[in-house]
Amino acid sequence: QVQLVESGGGLVQAGGSLRLSCQASGTNLMINAMGWHRRAPGKQRELVASIRSGGTTNYADSVKGRFTISRDSAKNTVYLQMNSLKPEDTAVYYCAVDLSFVGRSWGQGTRVTVSS
């Protein structure tokens, strides 16, 4: 059983920054990858960024150069630093954790709203 607690969403003006955090808790967690997905109004959920246990990162083209994903393995926490935010970044952001023998677990989502 794993629990994911997200924080850091909110309202920001275009050009501003936000930092999302997601901490995973549970027993004997074997985390393979952590990441962030988002669902914008009227759109399907999409991958924003992910980071594997070895440190390999992957970003959606739309956020490259603006967002940075990082991880504190000791705290089982993943961060998403979002800079130069645009109105089109407005979405509910979901943390996702891929665990050995368990599969993928999702956070409850945190809303990010970017005003123009």
C-alpha positions in Angstrom: 0.0 0.0 0.0 1.4 3.4 -1.0 0.1 6.9 -0.2 0.9 9.9 -2.3 0.6 13.4 -0.9 0.9 16.3 -3.3 1.3 19.9 -2.6 2.3 23.2 -4.3 -0.5 23.9 -6.7 -2.2 27.3 -6.9 -2.9 30.4 -8.9 -0.1 32.3 -10.6 0.3 34.9 -13.3 1.7 34.0 -16.6 5.5 34.1 -16.4 5.5 33.0 -12.8 6.7 29.9 -11.1 5.4 27.2 -8.9 6.9 24.1 -7.3 5.0 20.9 -6.9 5.9 18.2 -4.4 4.8 14.7 -4.0 5.8 12.4 -1.2 5.3 8.7 -1.3 4.8 6.8 1.9 4.4 3.1 2.7 6.2 -0.1 3.6 9.1 -1.4 1.6 8.6 0.9 -1.3 10.6 -0.2 -4.4 10.2 2.9 -6.6 11.2 2.5 -10.2 10.0 5.9 -11.4 8.1 9.0 -10.3 6.5 11.6 -12.5 3.9 14.2 -13.1 0.9 14.0 -15.5 -1.7 16.7 -16.1 -5.2 17.0 -17.3 -6.2 20.3 -18.8 -9.9 21.2 -19.1 -11.4 19.3 -22.1 -8.2 17.4 -22.8 -6.9 13.9 -22.0 -4.3 13.4 -19.3 -0.8 13.7 -20.6 2.7 13.0 -19.2 4.5 16.2 -18.1 7.8 14.8 -16.8 9.2 11.7 -15.2 12.4 10.6 -13.5 13.6 7.0 -13.1 15.4 5.6 -10.2 18.7 6.0 -12.0 18.1 9.6 -12.6 17.0 9.5 -16.3 14.4 12.2 -17.0 11.8 12.6 -19.7 9.8 15.7 -20.5 6.9 16.6 -22.7 8.0 18.8 -25.6 5.7 21.6 -24.4 7.5 22.0 -21.1 11.1 21.4 -22.0 13.3 24.2 -20.9 10.7 25.5 -18.5 10.0 22.6 -16.1 12.5 20.6 -14.1 11.8 17.4 -12.4 13.9 16.2 -9.5 13.8 13.6 -6.8 14.9 13.1 -3.2 15.2 9.4 -2.9 15.8 9.5 0.8 12.4 11.1 1.3 10.6 9.3 -1.6 9.7 12.7 -2.8 9.5 14.1 -6.4 9.4 17.7 -7.2 8.4 19.6 -10.3 9.8 23.1 -10.6 7.7 25.0 -13.1 9.0 28.3 -14.5 7.8 30.7 -17.2 4.3 29.3 -16.7 1.8 29.9 -19.5 -2.0 29.9 -19.4 -1.9 26.6 -21.4 -0.2 25.0 -18.4 -3.5 25.3 -16.5 -4.5 21.8 -15.4 -4.8 19.4 -12.6 -1.4 17.9 -12.0 -1.2 14.3 -10.8 1.8 12.6 -9.2 2.4 9.1 -10.4 4.7 6.5 -8.9 5.7 3.2 -10.5 6.5 0.5 -7.9 7.9 -3.0 -8.3 5.3 -5.7 -7.8 2.5 -3.1 -7.3 2.4 -1.1 -10.5 1.4 2.6 -10.8 -0.2 4.6 -8.1 -1.7 8.0 -8.5 -2.0 11.1 -6.3 -5.2 12.9 -5.7 -4.2 15.8 -8.0 -3.3 19.4 -7.4 -4.7 22.3 -9.4 -2.5 24.8 -11.2 -4.1 27.8 -12.7 -2.1 30.3 -14.7 -3.8 33.6 -15.5 -2.9 35.7 -18.5 
